[in-house]
Amino acid sequence: MTTIKRKYIDSHWLVFIFQGTIALLFGCLTLFTSNETSTTLVPVIGIALLALSVVEFANSIYRTHNREGWMVSTAVAVADAVFGLLLLFLSDQGMAWHLSLIAIYTLLRGIFELILGFRTADDPTDHFIWILCGVCGIVFGFVIFNSGHLANVDFVRFFGAYMMILGVSSLIYSIHNRDQQREYRRERAEAAKKARQAKLHEGK
């Protein structure tokens, strides 16, 4: 049985439910848009990133309360908030600003997810989900960078496609993560039981 380590990927499963739902909803909104301009859609993306940052800040507070690793969660929350605010404040700028910010964010998130998949995941399912998201983030980041010559909102649709992948993956992972947390609780209960039995034997 795999020993579960309490890392970022083992955040409370509801965190991934909320993240997945937000990413999926805003992904659908931006992917299946009609003829809106980037000036109209970029504030929507900014709001989505701010919503993700709120979830991450809540996750950071939860992990701080439980004395688990909270720095990664806080860093992710700050990054989401910074890019969300930049997109809101620069929504009236040209498409080049919008494209660059969204591409950089997608690339950075992809790299972060790839690192999670290779460095902190102990379970094959964890590896697959996070590496898949990481590769998609890096690929879509480069696609967005090189989509400036296309129609006005094509790069927004590419970002929407990435958000849908992230959303679906997060929802799937939340179910897997819940099973992992149940296993972790069983491991703790077994360890506590063995510790009590060892003390009883020592007392005899």
KEZA-31171 format. One line per 2 residues: their letters; for each residue x, y, z of C-alpha. Coordinates in steps of 0.2 Angstrom, whole numbers, plus 5000, padded with zeros to 4 digits. Example, Ala and Ser with C-alpha at 12.3 -4.5 7.8 and 13.67 -1.06 7.14 Angstrom:
REM residues 2
as> 5062/4978/5039 ~ 5068/4995/5036
***
This chain:
REM residues 204
mt> 5000/5000/5000 ~ 5007/5017/4995
ti> 5011/5028/5010 ~ 5002/5045/5007
kr> 5012/5060/5009 ~ 5003/5076/5014
ky> 5008/5087/5000 ~ 4999/5100/4989
id> 4991/5087/4979 ~ 4983/5080/4994
sh> 4974/5096/4998 ~ 4956/5093/5003
wl> 4946/5085/4989 ~ 4933/5099/4990
vf> 4947/5111/4984 ~ 4948/5102/4967
if> 4929/5101/4966 ~ 4928/5120/4967
qg> 4943/5123/4956 ~ 4936/5110/4943
ti> 4919/5118/4943 ~ 4926/5136/4941
al> 4938/5131/4927 ~ 4925/5120/4918
lf> 4911/5134/4918 ~ 4923/5148/4912
gc> 4931/5136/4900 ~ 4914/5133/4892
lt> 4910/5151/4893 ~ 4925/5156/4883
lf> 4927/5141/4872 ~ 4909/5142/4865
ts> 4908/5161/4863 ~ 4901/5169/4847
ne> 4908/5185/4840 ~ 4914/5194/4856
ts> 4930/5204/4856 ~ 4945/5200/4868
tt> 4941/5216/4877 ~ 4924/5209/4882
lv> 4930/5191/4886 ~ 4947/5196/4895
pv> 4938/5203/4911 ~ 4928/5186/4911
ig> 4945/5177/4912 ~ 4951/5189/4925
ia> 4936/5185/4936 ~ 4939/5166/4934
ll> 4957/5168/4939 ~ 4951/5178/4954
al> 4939/5165/4959 ~ 4952/5152/4958
sv> 4963/5162/4969 ~ 4949/5163/4982
ve> 4948/5144/4982 ~ 4967/5143/4984
fa> 4968/5156/4998 ~ 4955/5146/5007
ns> 4965/5130/5004 ~ 4980/5139/5011
iy> 4971/5144/5027 ~ 4965/5126/5029
rt> 4982/5119/5027 ~ 4990/5132/5039
hn> 4977/5127/5052 ~ 4982/5109/5050
re> 5000/5113/5050 ~ 5003/5106/5033
gw> 5013/5113/5019 ~ 5004/5129/5014
mv> 5017/5139/5005 ~ 5014/5131/4988
st> 4995/5134/4990 ~ 4998/5152/4995
av> 5010/5155/4980 ~ 4997/5148/4968
av> 4984/5159/4975 ~ 4995/5175/4974
ad> 4999/5170/4955 ~ 4980/5168/4951
av> 4976/5184/4960 ~ 4990/5194/4951
fg> 4986/5188/4934 ~ 4967/5190/4937
ll> 4969/5208/4942 ~ 4981/5212/4928
ll> 4968/5206/4916 ~ 4955/5216/4924
fl> 4965/5232/4925 ~ 4972/5230/4907
sd> 4956/5224/4899 ~ 4955/5240/4889
qg> 4972/5238/4882 ~ 4976/5230/4865
ma> 4975/5212/4861 ~ 4994/5209/4862
wh> 4993/5213/4881 ~ 4979/5201/4883
ls> 4987/5187/4873 ~ 5004/5189/4882
li> 4996/5188/4899 ~ 4985/5173/4896
ai> 4999/5164/4887 ~ 5012/5167/4901
yt> 4999/5162/4914 ~ 4995/5146/4905
ll> 5013/5142/4903 ~ 5017/5145/4921
rg> 5003/5134/4927 ~ 5007/5120/4915
if> 5025/5120/4922 ~ 5019/5120/4939
el> 5007/5105/4936 ~ 5021/5096/4927
il> 5032/5098/4942 ~ 5018/5092/4953
gf> 5016/5076/4942 ~ 5035/5072/4942
rt> 5040/5078/4960 ~ 5026/5076/4972
ad> 5014/5062/4965 ~ 5017/5045/4973
dp> 5002/5037/4964 ~ 5001/5032/4945
td> 4984/5041/4944 ~ 4992/5057/4952
hf> 5006/5056/4939 ~ 4995/5054/4924
iw> 4982/5068/4929 ~ 4995/5081/4934
il> 5007/5077/4920 ~ 4993/5078/4907
cg> 4987/5095/4914 ~ 5005/5101/4913
vc> 5008/5096/4896 ~ 4992/5103/4890
gi> 4996/5120/4899 ~ 5013/5121/4891
vf> 5006/5116/4873 ~ 4992/5128/4874
gf> 5003/5142/4881 ~ 5014/5141/4866
vi> 4999/5140/4855 ~ 4992/5155/4862
fn> 5008/5164/4860 ~ 5008/5160/4841
sg> 4989/5164/4838 ~ 4991/5183/4837
hl> 4988/5182/4818 ~ 4972/5172/4820
an> 4954/5179/4823 ~ 4952/5191/4837
vd> 4946/5179/4850 ~ 4954/5163/4844
fv> 4967/5164/4858 ~ 4953/5166/4871
rf> 4945/5150/4864 ~ 4962/5141/4866
fg> 4963/5146/4884 ~ 4945/5140/4886
ay> 4950/5123/4879 ~ 4964/5122/4892
mm> 4952/5127/4906 ~ 4940/5114/4901
il> 4954/5101/4902 ~ 4960/5108/4919
gv> 4942/5108/4925 ~ 4938/5090/4920
ss> 4955/5084/4927 ~ 4952/5093/4943
li> 4935/5085/4945 ~ 4942/5067/4942
ys> 4956/5070/4953 ~ 4945/5076/4967
ih> 4936/5059/4967 ~ 4953/5050/4967
nr> 4960/5062/4981 ~ 4945/5058/4992
dq> 4949/5040/4991 ~ 4967/5044/4995
qr> 4962/5054/5010 ~ 4951/5040/5017
ey> 4966/5028/5015 ~ 4977/5041/5024
rr> 4964/5041/5038 ~ 4965/5022/5039
er> 4984/5022/5040 ~ 4984/5035/5054
ae> 4971/5024/5063 ~ 4981/5009/5061
aa> 4997/5018/5066 ~ 4988/5024/5082
kk> 4982/5007/5086 ~ 4999/4999/5084
ar> 5006/5013/5095 ~ 4994/5009/5109
qa> 4997/4991/5108 ~ 5016/4994/5109
kl> 5013/5004/5125 ~ 5002/4991/5132
he> 5016/4978/5129 ~ 5029/4989/5137
gk> 5018/4991/5152 ~ 5018/4973/5154
***
